[in-house]
Amino acid sequence: MKYTHHVNSGVLVLQFEGDLIGEEHGPEIVGLINDQINEKVALCAIDISKVRYINSNGIGVLITVLTKFRNKGGEVVLVNPSEHVKKLLIITKLDKIFTIMPSEAEAIKALTK
């Protein structure tokens, strides 16, 4: 998996690509989240449009990110999951926990309203 990040209008935007299996980049991503929270960033949009596959470790990464932001009064939304990933979110009932937005722009608008 590859990932990039940037801050747009006070929202951390993480963009994941490939297979989100958590083991390789999980600790690195958690460190990035902690750094952003320390910089007073409390909102996050995770673009998973280019994620092909998520396993339980990958789900754990998403839940960890959500928990860290919510514990600081923030929020996380998922952006544009593929049909395969969307089905997984429904099966695991994570679609009830995460807000899902169709684009980065709409995610930022929803988070900053």
C-alpha positions as CSV (number, residue, x, y, z in Angstrom):
1,M,0.0,0.0,0.0
2,K,1.0,3.6,-0.7
3,Y,-0.3,6.6,1.1
4,T,0.0,10.4,0.9
5,H,-1.4,13.1,3.0
6,H,-2.0,16.9,3.0
7,V,-4.0,19.4,5.0
8,N,-6.8,21.2,3.2
9,S,-8.9,23.8,5.0
10,G,-7.8,22.4,8.4
11,V,-8.7,18.9,7.4
12,L,-6.1,16.1,7.2
13,V,-6.6,14.3,4.0
14,L,-5.1,10.8,3.8
15,Q,-5.1,9.1,0.4
16,F,-4.6,5.3,0.5
17,E,-3.8,3.2,-2.6
18,G,-3.5,-0.5,-3.0
19,D,-4.2,-3.1,-0.3
20,L,-5.0,-1.7,3.2
21,I,-3.6,-4.5,5.3
22,G,-2.4,-2.4,8.2
23,E,0.8,-4.2,9.2
24,E,3.3,-2.3,7.0
25,H,2.2,1.3,7.4
26,G,-0.1,1.1,10.5
27,P,2.3,2.4,13.1
28,E,3.6,5.1,10.7
29,I,0.0,6.3,10.0
30,V,-0.8,6.4,13.7
31,G,2.4,8.5,14.3
32,L,1.3,10.9,11.5
33,I,-2.2,11.1,13.2
34,N,-0.7,11.9,16.6
35,D,1.5,14.6,15.0
36,Q,-1.5,16.2,13.3
37,I,-3.6,16.1,16.5
38,N,-0.7,17.8,18.3
39,E,-0.8,20.5,15.6
40,K,-4.5,21.0,16.5
41,V,-5.9,19.2,13.4
42,A,-9.1,17.5,14.6
43,L,-10.7,16.6,11.3
44,C,-9.7,13.9,8.8
45,A,-10.9,12.6,5.4
46,I,-9.6,9.3,4.3
47,D,-9.7,8.8,0.6
48,I,-10.0,5.1,0.0
49,S,-11.1,5.3,-3.7
50,K,-7.9,3.5,-4.8
51,V,-8.0,0.8,-2.1
52,R,-8.5,-2.6,-3.7
53,Y,-8.7,-4.7,-0.5
54,I,-8.9,-4.3,3.2
55,N,-8.2,-7.0,5.8
56,S,-8.9,-7.0,9.6
57,N,-5.6,-5.1,10.3
58,G,-6.6,-2.4,7.7
59,I,-10.0,-2.1,9.4
60,G,-8.1,-1.7,12.7
61,V,-6.1,1.2,11.2
62,L,-9.3,2.9,10.2
63,I,-10.9,2.4,13.6
64,T,-7.7,3.6,15.4
65,V,-7.7,6.8,13.3
66,L,-11.4,7.4,14.0
67,T,-10.9,6.8,17.8
68,K,-7.9,9.1,18.0
69,F,-9.7,12.0,16.3
70,R,-13.0,11.4,18.2
71,N,-11.2,11.3,21.5
72,K,-10.0,14.8,20.7
73,G,-13.4,16.1,19.7
74,G,-12.8,15.6,16.0
75,E,-14.3,13.5,13.2
76,V,-13.2,11.3,10.4
77,V,-15.0,10.6,7.1
78,L,-14.3,8.0,4.4
79,V,-14.1,9.2,0.8
80,N,-15.4,7.3,-2.3
81,P,-14.8,3.6,-1.4
82,S,-14.9,1.2,-4.3
83,E,-18.0,-1.1,-4.6
84,H,-15.9,-4.0,-3.1
85,V,-14.8,-1.9,-0.1
86,K,-18.3,-0.4,0.3
87,K,-19.7,-4.0,0.6
88,L,-17.1,-4.8,3.2
89,L,-18.0,-1.6,5.2
90,I,-21.7,-2.7,5.1
91,I,-21.0,-6.3,6.1
92,T,-18.9,-5.1,9.1
93,K,-21.4,-2.4,9.9
94,L,-18.6,0.2,9.7
95,D,-20.9,2.2,7.3
96,K,-22.9,3.0,10.5
97,I,-19.8,4.3,12.3
98,F,-18.1,6.2,9.5
99,T,-19.7,8.9,7.4
100,I,-19.0,8.1,3.7
101,M,-18.7,11.0,1.2
102,P,-18.4,10.8,-2.6
103,S,-15.5,13.2,-3.0
104,E,-12.7,15.0,-1.1
105,A,-14.4,18.4,-1.7
106,E,-17.7,17.2,-0.2
107,A,-15.9,15.5,2.7
108,I,-14.2,18.8,3.6
109,K,-17.4,20.7,3.2
110,A,-19.2,18.3,5.5
111,L,-16.4,18.3,8.1
112,T,-16.0,22.1,8.2
113,K,-19.7,23.1,8.2
